[in-house]
Amino acid sequence: MPGAERSDRALCGSCARAGYNFFTIAEPASPGSVLALVRAGQASTRNDLAECLGVARSTVVQRLGVLSAAGLVRVAGDAQSSGGRPASVFAFNEDAGLVLVGDLGQTGCHLAVCDLGARPLAEHTAPLEIERGPEPVLGWVRSRFSKLLAKIGRDWGDVLGVGIGLPGPVDFRTGRPVSPPAMPGWDGVYVPGLFSAVTDRPVLVDNDARIMALGEHRTARRDDEHMIFVKLGSGIGAGLIAHGMVLRGERGAAGDIGHIVVDQQASEVCRCGNVGCLDAVAGGWAIARRMGAAAPTPPDVVRLAREGHAEAMSEVRRSGRLVGAAVADAVNLLNPTSVIIGGKLAEADEQVFAAIREAIYRHATPIASRHLTISLSELGHMAGVIGAAHMVIDYVLEPERVAELVARRAQAA
């Protein structure tokens, strides 16, 4: 089950020094443990694998045979030889399956079919009204996923898992949104159940800012042990990385900075019921509400700001200053290595990032900000789908689940 605790076993010295600790060796020589080492690039020959796992070479040979038959590993070449027959180098086969992922926002979505290296093979971006409710929205998502699969000549039988990001708090362990202010009708809905008609594979659900944080961390910031990813869009949220892992909190509310009260004198009532929340005064919907007919929706705000519209530019820069001050509090609390800024509103005007950066450095304590890196997202709009892909891939290829995958493929052969 997502979020379940596991106890780690000791790794070999070379793996531990490399910081390789994302899997548990429940059975030191299980096919899943062998695959995990190959995926991480920490061991790629039979001898290296045997040394890392502390088992006989013959055991590794058998496990590699099982993984090869299931299509999960392949021979990638030969190692450099110092004499005698060169050793075969094994690599993870990223073409061994597909994952379907969706980054759903309040006003738009980005869907993709990805391989097991989290590389998008087919994508679709479209407007979306999350307020329509779970069944209409996810019914459309299911249909679009089917069309994307058909586009690349594949079907649901090739899918190992589905990952969905939603713009509100999500209990990752249960796959249910938890009192999401901007998502009427979604509270407590068992999202995986709405995919049962098309797949029996795992369906994982998380907050959109968290999957963006994971995507950015895995792709561009793997060395940053502690990171805050801030999403500025129709709403405002954050994804937290602590000790290289996604921090979700007890019920999925970690990083929900959009509902920090930043202006107690404000007249705007937030959708959560409080007054003066960051989301209610600085989010895309808040700006659209103030601009009225000139920009009735958040995408209109972004479009006008990019076109140089004076009021829109002023509004998004004010948003940047307010967000920066709120993020500074998070920096003081968490002391991250980096703060990454993403989302459509952050891309609307270059001065938004400058305003956020300046506010963070002004309000954060010197000890927390002295070595802090503040950057724009390198992945941009791709962060969510790539993060969702990594979320699903890591789950379905955890060592204890690989045996089931191998057995299923052996039966189908």
N, C-alpha and C positions, 0 to 999 in steps of 0.2 A: 504494500500500500504506500502511496506517496507520503513522504514525511516520516516514515517509520524509522526508529532509531536502530543503528547497527553497531556492533562492537568491532573495532579494528584488530587485526592480527598483525604481527611484525612483518615488515618487508625486508628484502635483502638490503645490504648496505648501499649499493649503488643506486637503487630505486629510492631509498629514503633520502639520500643526499640530493637527489634530483627533485625532491618535493612531490613525489608521486604517491598520493594518498587518497585518491578519490574512489577507490573500491575496497571492498573487504575480501580477504582471502578466507572465506568460510571453509572451502576445501582447497588446499594449496595447489592441487593439480587438476582442478575441475576445468572443463573446456572454457567456462566463463572467465576464470582467473587467467588462463593463457591468453584469451582474446583481449582481456583488459590490458595486459602488458604490451601486446602487439599494437593495440589501438593507441596507446600512449607513446609508442616509439621507444620504450625503455628497454625492450629486449626483442630481437627480431630473428635470431638464429636459434636452432635447437639447443645448442650448448648454453647460450645466454639465458634462455628461458629456464632450462634445468637448474642453472646456478641461482637465478632469482627466486625460483619457487622451492628450491631445496629438494628436488626429486630426481629420480633417475632419468637419463636421456630417453630411454625407451618409453617412459610414461608420456613425456612431452611429444614424442613422435606419434603415439596413439591419439593424443588429444588434437594435435594439428591435423591428423587425418580426418577426425570427426568434423572439425571446423571447416576443413577444405571441402568435404562432401556436402556440407550445408551451404557452401558458397560464401562463408564469412571471412575466410583468409585466402590469400593467393601468394604464389611465389613471385617476388618482385625482382629477383636477380640473385647474384652471388656476392658474398662478402669478399673483401680484399684478402687474398691468401698470402700467408707467410711461408708457404710450403705445403705440398700435398693438395688434396682435392678441396676446392673452395666450398665454404658452407653456404647453403641456400638461405636467402633473406626472405622472411615472410612479412606481408603487409596486410592491413585490414582492407577488405573489399568494400569500398563505399557504394558500390552498385548492387549490394546484396539486398536491398529493400528500399522502401520509400516511407517518408513521413509527410503527413498533411498538416499544415499549420495556418493559423489565422490570427492576425493582430487586429482586433476589433476595437474601434474607438467610438466616441459618441456620435460623430458625424461621418465617419469613413472607415474603410477596412482595407487590409492588404492580406491577400491569401497567396499561398505558395505550395507547390509540391517540391520537396527537397530530397536529395539522396542522403545516405548515412554519413556524409561529411558535412551536412548542413548547407549544401550548395543548392540554391533554387534551380529547378529544371523548368518550371512553368509558374507564372505569376498572374495575379489579377488584382487590380486596385479599383475600388468603386466607392461612391457615396453610400452611407449606411445610417439609418436612424435606429440607434440602439433602443430608443424608447418604444419601438413597436412591440417589443417583448421577445422572450426567448424562442418560442415556437416559430413565429414568422422569420425572425432573424436567422436562427440556426437552420431552419428548413432551407432558406436561400443559400446559406453557406454549404450545406450538404450537396445541394444541386450544383453549385459552382465547383466544388471539389471534384465531383464526377466529371464535369466538363474539362477541368484541367487534366485529370488523369487520362481521359480520352484523347486530349490534345497531344500527349506524348506516347500514345499507344499502350497505356497501362490500365489497370483496373483496381478495385478495392482489395482484391486478393494479394496485391503486391505491397499493401500498406501494413507497416508494423506498428503504427500508432498515430494519434492525432493530438495536436497541441493547440489550445485556444487561449489568447490573452483577452481580458475584459477590462473595461475602464472603471474599476471599482474594487473594493476589498473582496478577496476570494480565499476561502479555506482550501488550501491546496490538497490537504489530506482527503477531503470529501468531494472536491470538485463542485462546490456550491458557493455562489456569491453570498456575501454576508452584509446585509443592510446597505446595498450600494445606492448612494444618494441620487445619482444621475441615471439609474436604471430601473424605473418602475416596473414591477412585475417579475423581477429577476431574483428577489431575495429568497434564498434557500432552495432554488431550483437545482435539481440534479442534472447538470449540463451533460455529463457523459451519457446519461440515459437517452438523450435526444439524438444520439448517433447509433443507437443499438440496432436500428433497422438496416444500417449499411455496413457496420463492422462490429466484430467482437474483440477487436484489438483495444489496448488501453487508450483512453481519452483523458488527457491531463489539462487542467485549467488553472490559470494563474492571472495575477494582475498584469495589465499591459506594461506598466513602468518596470516591473520586475523582469519580464521577458526581454525588454529592451536592455536592461542592465546586464543580464546574462549574455545577450548577443554581443554587446560592446566589450564586455570583459573577456569573453572567450576569443574574440577576433582581434581586438586591438589593445587590450589592457590586462593580459593574463598575468603580468608581473605585479600588478597593483593588488596587494592583498586586501586592502580596504577601499571601497569605492562607493560614491553616491552618484546615481544617474538620475537627473531631473528631467522630467517630461513636461514641456509647455505646449499645451494644445487647447482643445475646447475646455478641458479641465487641467488641473496641475497635480502631478504626483511624483513620487520618487521610488526608485529601486535601490536597495542597499545590498552591497557585497561585503561580507565580513569573513576574514580568514579564507578568502577565495571562494566562499559559498554564498548562495542567495539567502538573505535573512528575511524570513516571512512573518515572524511573530506568532503569538499563540493562536490567533484566529484570522491571520492573513491581513492585518491592518498595518504592519510595519511599513514605514515609508509614506504613509498617507498625509503628506505635508499640506495638501490642498485644504485641509480643514483645521489648520493652525490659525487662530484668530490673530490677524495682523493690524486690524484697525477697529477698535471698540466703538469708535464714533461713526463708523460707516452706516449708511442707511440700507445697504444691500443685504437682504436675507439670503443666506446660502440654502441650497437644496437639502442640506443636512439639518436645517432648522436654526442654526446659530447665525449671528450677525457679525459681519466683518471677517469671515474666513478668507484665506488667501485665494481660494478658488472663486469665491463670490466677488472679489474686487479685482483680481488680476488674470483670471482665466479667459479663454477665448469667448465663452458665452457671456461673461460679464462685460467684456469690451463691446461685443455686438449689441448687448442690451443698451449700453450708454450711447452708442452711435446711431441706434434706431434705423431708419430707412436707408441711411447711407451704407450700412453694412449689417444686414439682418442676421447673418450667420457667421460663425468663426471663419469658415473659408473665405467669406467676403472680406473680413478684417485682414487676413493674410494677403489676399490679392491686392487690396488697396495699399497696404503698407509697402508691398514690393513695388507698386507703381508710384510711390512717393507721395501718397495722399497725406497731407500734414496732420490731420487729426488722428488717422490710423497710426502713423509713425509715432506720434506723441503718446498714444495709448499703449502701444506695445513696449515702448521704452520705459514707461511708468511701470508696466507689468514686470519688466526685467529688474527694476530697482526693488520692488516689493518681494519678488521671488528671491533675489540675492540676499536680502536681509533675513528672510526665513531660512534659507539654506545655511547662512552663517551660523544660526543656532544649531543646526544639525551638525555642522563641521565642529563646533565646540563640543558637542555631545559625543560624536563618534570618532573624531580625529582621523578622517580618511586619508589615503594616499592621494586620491584624485576626486574631482567633481567633474562629471561629464554632463553637458547640456544638450538636450535633443528635443524633438517635437516640432510641429509646424509653426508654432508661434515664434520659436527661437530662430527659425530660418527666414522669418518675414523681413527682418531688418538687422543689419550687422551690428547696429548699436544696442540691440537687445542683449547680446552676449557681453558687450562692453559694460553695460549697466549692471548685469548680474555679477560679473567679475569684480567690478569696483566695489559693489555693495558687500560682497563676501569678504574681501580683504579689509574693508573698513570696519565691519562688525565682528569678524571672527577674532579670537584671541591670537596674539603673536605666536604662541607655542603651537597652536593648531594649524595656523596658516603659513608658517615659515617655509615649509617644504611642500606645501600643497600645490598640486597641478590642477588648473582649471582649463578645460578644453571643450570645444564643440564635438559632438558625436562624429566619429569617422564613418559610421555606417549609415547615418541619416535615416531615411525611411525604411531601410532594410533591417535595422536593429531588432525590431519586434519579431519578424518571421524567422530570422536566423537564431535569435534567442529561444524562441519556441521550439525550433528544430533541435537545438542542443538539449533542451529540457526533455524532449521525448526520447531522443537517441540515448541519452545517458540512462534513462529509466528502463527502456526495453532491453538495453545491452548490459545492465547490471549483471554481475557474474551469476547470481542465483537464478536469473531469468533466462540465461543463454541456453541452459540444458533443455528447457521447454521449447525454445525456438528450434534447437537442433533436432529434437524428437519430432516436432511437427513437420519439419522439412523431410526428415527421413521417412515418415509415413506417407508423405505426398509424392515421394520419388517413385 
